[in-house]
Amino acid sequence: MSTGLKTIVYPVKDLARAKSLFSALLETEPYVDESYYVGFRVAGQEIGLDPHGHAKGLTGPVPYWHVSDIRALLGALVDAGAEVLQDVQDVGGGRLVASAKDADGNLVGLLQDPVA
């Protein structure tokens, strides 16, 4: 089950420059500011900057659908013809992410928050 599209992650080559640009665009400072990820929260939306995104095969912004069973949904996407770009991975604190692309090259991200 999906609870909607709540996160968009941009692959970036120059994290400091991208952080400056998005801070100006969103008119706020990041709530997470690490060498591996910078995250902003604005109006219930997460905007992330991933300096390793290009190396993971990401070619542009990735919309992340928040889901309750990431492994089952990723499997269903593959059965429907998607290609896995990033298999399910814990990115900290039990938060799981994965990404795939459809037959047209569109990127689809999946995100599962830890069960409370």
Contacts in CASP RR format, 6 or more apart in sequence:
PFRMAT RR
TARGET T0000
AUTHOR 0000-0000-0000
METHOD contacts of the structure
MODEL  1
MSTGLKTIVYPVKDLARAKSLFSALLETEPYVDESYYVGFRVAGQEIGLD
PHGHAKGLTGPVPYWHVSDIRALLGALVDAGAEVLQDVQDVGGGRLVASA
KDADGNLVGLLQDPVA
1 67 0 8 1.000
1 68 0 8 1.000
1 69 0 8 1.000
2 65 0 8 1.000
2 66 0 8 1.000
2 67 0 8 1.000
2 68 0 8 1.000
2 73 0 8 1.000
3 66 0 8 1.000
3 67 0 8 1.000
3 68 0 8 1.000
4 65 0 8 1.000
4 66 0 8 1.000
5 63 0 8 1.000
5 64 0 8 1.000
5 65 0 8 1.000
5 66 0 8 1.000
6 44 0 8 1.000
6 45 0 8 1.000
6 46 0 8 1.000
6 64 0 8 1.000
6 66 0 8 1.000
6 111 0 8 1.000
7 45 0 8 1.000
7 46 0 8 1.000
7 47 0 8 1.000
7 48 0 8 1.000
7 63 0 8 1.000
7 64 0 8 1.000
7 66 0 8 1.000
7 111 0 8 1.000
8 45 0 8 1.000
8 46 0 8 1.000
8 47 0 8 1.000
8 48 0 8 1.000
8 61 0 8 1.000
8 62 0 8 1.000
8 63 0 8 1.000
8 64 0 8 1.000
9 47 0 8 1.000
9 48 0 8 1.000
9 49 0 8 1.000
9 50 0 8 1.000
9 53 0 8 1.000
9 58 0 8 1.000
9 61 0 8 1.000
9 62 0 8 1.000
9 64 0 8 1.000
10 18 0 8 1.000
10 22 0 8 1.000
10 47 0 8 1.000
10 48 0 8 1.000
10 49 0 8 1.000
10 50 0 8 1.000
10 60 0 8 1.000
10 61 0 8 1.000
10 62 0 8 1.000
11 50 0 8 1.000
11 51 0 8 1.000
11 52 0 8 1.000
11 53 0 8 1.000
11 54 0 8 1.000
11 56 0 8 1.000
11 57 0 8 1.000
11 58 0 8 1.000
11 59 0 8 1.000
11 60 0 8 1.000
11 61 0 8 1.000
11 62 0 8 1.000
12 18 0 8 1.000
12 49 0 8 1.000
12 50 0 8 1.000
12 51 0 8 1.000
12 53 0 8 1.000
13 51 0 8 1.000
13 54 0 8 1.000
15 35 0 8 1.000
15 38 0 8 1.000
15 49 0 8 1.000
15 51 0 8 1.000
18 38 0 8 1.000
18 49 0 8 1.000
19 30 0 8 1.000
19 33 0 8 1.000
19 38 0 8 1.000
19 49 0 8 1.000
22 30 0 8 1.000
22 38 0 8 1.000
22 40 0 8 1.000
22 47 0 8 1.000
22 48 0 8 1.000
22 49 0 8 1.000
23 29 0 8 1.000
23 30 0 8 1.000
23 40 0 8 1.000
26 40 0 8 1.000
26 42 0 8 1.000
26 47 0 8 1.000
28 40 0 8 1.000
28 42 0 8 1.000
30 38 0 8 1.000
30 39 0 8 1.000
30 40 0 8 1.000
31 39 0 8 1.000
31 40 0 8 1.000
31 41 0 8 1.000
32 38 0 8 1.000
32 39 0 8 1.000
33 39 0 8 1.000
35 51 0 8 1.000
36 50 0 8 1.000
36 51 0 8 1.000
36 52 0 8 1.000
37 48 0 8 1.000
37 49 0 8 1.000
37 50 0 8 1.000
37 51 0 8 1.000
37 91 0 8 1.000
38 48 0 8 1.000
38 49 0 8 1.000
39 46 0 8 1.000
39 47 0 8 1.000
39 48 0 8 1.000
39 49 0 8 1.000
40 46 0 8 1.000
40 47 0 8 1.000
40 48 0 8 1.000
41 47 0 8 1.000
50 56 0 8 1.000
50 58 0 8 1.000
56 85 0 8 1.000
56 86 0 8 1.000
56 99 0 8 1.000
57 85 0 8 1.000
58 85 0 8 1.000
58 99 0 8 1.000
58 107 0 8 1.000
59 107 0 8 1.000
60 107 0 8 1.000
61 107 0 8 1.000
62 99 0 8 1.000
62 107 0 8 1.000
62 108 0 8 1.000
62 109 0 8 1.000
63 107 0 8 1.000
63 108 0 8 1.000
63 109 0 8 1.000
64 97 0 8 1.000
64 109 0 8 1.000
64 110 0 8 1.000
64 111 0 8 1.000
65 108 0 8 1.000
65 109 0 8 1.000
65 110 0 8 1.000
65 111 0 8 1.000
66 111 0 8 1.000
66 112 0 8 1.000
66 113 0 8 1.000
67 73 0 8 1.000
67 110 0 8 1.000
67 111 0 8 1.000
67 112 0 8 1.000
68 112 0 8 1.000
69 112 0 8 1.000
70 88 0 8 1.000
70 96 0 8 1.000
70 97 0 8 1.000
70 98 0 8 1.000
70 110 0 8 1.000
70 111 0 8 1.000
70 112 0 8 1.000
71 88 0 8 1.000
73 110 0 8 1.000
74 84 0 8 1.000
74 87 0 8 1.000
74 88 0 8 1.000
74 98 0 8 1.000
74 100 0 8 1.000
74 110 0 8 1.000
77 100 0 8 1.000
77 108 0 8 1.000
77 110 0 8 1.000
78 84 0 8 1.000
78 100 0 8 1.000
81 102 0 8 1.000
81 103 0 8 1.000
82 100 0 8 1.000
82 101 0 8 1.000
82 102 0 8 1.000
82 103 0 8 1.000
82 108 0 8 1.000
83 100 0 8 1.000
83 101 0 8 1.000
84 98 0 8 1.000
84 99 0 8 1.000
84 100 0 8 1.000
85 99 0 8 1.000
85 100 0 8 1.000
85 101 0 8 1.000
85 107 0 8 1.000
86 97 0 8 1.000
86 98 0 8 1.000
86 99 0 8 1.000
87 98 0 8 1.000
88 96 0 8 1.000
88 97 0 8 1.000
88 98 0 8 1.000
89 96 0 8 1.000
89 97 0 8 1.000
89 98 0 8 1.000
90 96 0 8 1.000
91 97 0 8 1.000
93 114 0 8 1.000
94 113 0 8 1.000
94 114 0 8 1.000
95 111 0 8 1.000
95 112 0 8 1.000
95 113 0 8 1.000
95 114 0 8 1.000
96 111 0 8 1.000
96 112 0 8 1.000
97 109 0 8 1.000
97 110 0 8 1.000
97 111 0 8 1.000
97 112 0 8 1.000
98 109 0 8 1.000
98 110 0 8 1.000
99 107 0 8 1.000
99 108 0 8 1.000
99 109 0 8 1.000
99 110 0 8 1.000
100 107 0 8 1.000
100 108 0 8 1.000
100 109 0 8 1.000
100 110 0 8 1.000
101 107 0 8 1.000
101 108 0 8 1.000
102 108 0 8 1.000
END
